[in-house]
Amino acid sequence: MAKDDAPSEGAETQPPSKKALKKQAKEQEKAAKKSAKQSAENANKADGDGEVDYSQDKYGKMEMLQSSERKVRNLTRVKDLTPEVANQNIWIRGRLHTSRAKGKQCFFVLRQQQYTVQCLVAVSETVSKSMVKFCAAVTKESLLDVC
């Protein structure tokens, strides 16, 4: 039994089999492909982040509303939206009901009680692609202030 437990001397000196060599080569190729793919993704991210976000101050997570400061915003109710206010800048606060992004635009529906309004964010001179991506990533039932 002692002879069976000890490894034979002939096994230590034998070169790796063809199968083992192929397996090592395949693993090396797989690792090379993975690193090339990662470097390509990092390059794409760097190219995308290199864009100037010219609408950076128009969107994002707001600070918590506290009593220490009061921002004056005249909020319009969704039920009060009429054709008369079509060309005016107004503030609406509502919950995100649904959103759908496709390409360079994002449709979303704001809800206030039983009233809803459909909104569109599209890439333009004043709206960056980063803003559209941010709007698409907002979770449902989030409270939004839209101007």
CORNORUR-V337985 format. One record per pair of residues at least 6 apart in sequence whose ideal C-beta (glycine too) atoms are under 8 Angstrom apart, sorted by sequence separation. I is the first residue (numbers start at 1). J is the second residue. If there is no record, write none. Layout:
I,J / I,J
//
This chain:
100,106 / 101,107 / 110,116 / 121,127 / 123,129 / 138,144 / 99,106 / 100,107 / 109,116 / 110,117 / 16,24 / 99,107 / 100,108 / 109,117 / 76,85 / 99,108 / 109,118 / 110,119 / 123,132 / 98,108 / 99,109 / 108,118 / 109,119 / 121,131 / 122,132 / 81,92 / 97,108 / 98,109 / 107,118 / 108,119 / 121,132 / 96,108 / 97,109 / 107,119 / 96,109 / 97,110 / 107,120 / 108,121 / 76,90 / 78,92 / 96,110 / 97,111 / 106,120 / 121,135 / 76,91 / 95,110 / 96,111 / 105,120 / 106,121 / 74,90 / 75,91 / 76,92 / 78,94 / 94,110 / 95,111 / 105,121 / 106,122 / 74,91 / 75,92 / 94,111 / 95,112 / 105,122 / 73,91 / 75,93 / 92,110 / 94,112 / 104,122 / 105,123 / 93,112 / 97,116 / 104,123 / 92,112 / 94,117 / 92,117 / 104,129 / 106,132 / 105,132 / 108,135 / 119,146 / 104,132 / 106,135 / 106,136 / 108,138 / 101,132 / 78,110 / 101,133 / 78,111 / 79,112 / 78,112 / 79,113 / 101,135 / 110,144 / 77,112 / 101,136 / 79,115 / 81,117 / 99,135 / 100,136 / 110,146 / 78,115 / 99,136 / 77,115 / 78,116 / 78,117 / 99,138 / 99,140 / 96,138 / 98,140 / 96,139 / 97,140 / 96,140 / 96,141 / 95,141 / 96,142 / 95,142 / 95,143 / 96,144 / 94,143 / 95,144 / 93,143 / 94,144 / 93,144 / 93,145 / 94,146 / 92,145 / 93,146 / 91,145 / 92,146 / 91,146 / 92,147 / 91,147 / 90,147 / 89,147 / 58,126 / 58,127 / 75,145 / 55,126 / 54,126 / 55,127 / 56,128 / 59,131 / 73,145 / 55,128 / 58,131 / 54,128 / 56,130 / 60,134 / 53,128 / 55,130 / 59,134 / 52,128 / 55,131 / 59,135 / 51,128 / 53,130 / 51,129 / 53,131 / 51,130 / 62,145
//
